[in-house]
Amino acid sequence: MTFEDLEFEKTQHPNGIQALVNFGLYELSIIQSDISYGGAAGLYEIGVFVGGELIELPGITTDGDCVNGYLTKSAVTAIMQKLYLITAKNPVNIQVSNMETIWKKSFI
């Protein structure tokens, strides 16, 4: 799967777009919004979830941070390829509809 295969949905809170990809144990959230790191510059931010909890993942996020921002489309593709290598699970696009609840749980 590459960036071009992502199925983005519009979001209202925050205002922007988001795709969610399942890698078995991990779910990768890719966002571009008015509050995401790099969103105003047309770049993307990712976060990795396990069981609805935002986590750090070495090689994907930096130590002490649960998100990775200011990413180009090719950088997002590289992260998806790393997650495939970590999990050996084919990525599957999933609906974003539940993510507002997950984001609120993570940040409030």
C-alpha positions in Angstrom: 0.0 0.0 0.0 1.2 3.5 -0.8 0.0 7.0 0.1 -2.2 7.0 -3.0 -4.1 4.0 -1.7 -5.2 5.7 1.5 -8.9 6.5 1.8 -9.1 9.9 3.5 -12.3 11.2 5.1 -13.1 14.7 6.1 -13.0 15.5 9.8 -14.6 18.3 11.7 -12.8 18.1 15.0 -10.1 18.9 14.0 -11.0 20.4 10.7 -9.1 18.4 8.0 -8.8 14.9 6.6 -7.8 11.6 8.1 -7.1 8.1 7.0 -6.9 5.0 9.2 -5.0 1.9 8.3 -5.1 -1.4 10.2 -1.9 -3.5 10.5 -3.2 -6.2 12.9 -2.2 -5.1 16.3 -1.5 -1.5 15.2 -3.7 1.1 13.6 -2.0 4.0 11.8 -3.8 7.3 11.7 -2.7 9.8 9.1 -4.1 13.3 9.4 -3.8 16.7 7.8 -5.7 19.4 9.7 -5.6 23.0 10.9 -3.9 21.8 14.1 -1.7 18.9 12.9 2.1 19.2 12.7 2.7 20.4 9.2 -1.0 20.6 8.2 -0.9 24.3 7.3 2.0 23.5 4.9 0.2 20.7 3.2 2.1 18.0 5.1 0.9 15.1 7.3 1.0 13.8 10.8 0.8 10.2 11.9 0.0 8.5 15.2 0.0 4.8 16.0 -2.7 3.2 18.2 -2.9 -0.1 20.0 -6.3 -0.9 21.5 -7.4 2.7 21.1 -4.4 4.1 22.9 -1.9 6.4 21.2 1.6 4.9 21.6 5.3 5.5 20.9 6.7 3.1 18.4 10.5 3.0 17.9 11.4 3.6 14.2 8.0 5.3 13.6 7.9 8.0 16.3 10.7 9.6 18.3 11.4 8.8 21.9 9.0 10.7 24.2 6.5 11.4 21.4 3.5 9.6 20.2 3.1 11.4 16.9 5.4 12.2 13.9 4.6 15.3 11.9 5.7 17.4 9.0 5.6 14.3 6.7 5.5 14.2 2.9 3.4 11.7 1.1 6.5 9.6 0.4 7.5 9.7 4.1 4.0 8.4 5.0 4.4 5.6 2.5 7.8 4.7 4.1 6.1 4.5 7.5 3.4 2.2 6.2 6.2 0.0 4.7 7.9 -0.1 8.1 4.7 -1.1 9.8 4.2 -3.9 7.3 7.8 -5.2 8.0 7.1 -5.0 11.8 3.8 -6.8 11.6 3.9 -8.9 8.4 0.2 -7.9 8.1 -1.2 -6.4 4.9 -2.5 -2.9 5.6 -6.3 -2.4 5.4 -8.1 0.9 5.1 -10.7 1.2 7.8 -13.4 3.8 8.5 -12.4 6.9 10.5 -15.9 7.3 12.1 -14.8 6.1 15.5 -11.6 8.2 15.6 -13.1 11.3 17.0 -13.9 9.3 20.2 -10.3 7.9 20.2 -8.8 11.4 19.7 -10.8 12.9 22.5 -9.8 10.0 24.8 -6.1 10.5 23.9 -6.0 14.3 24.2 -8.5 15.3 26.9 
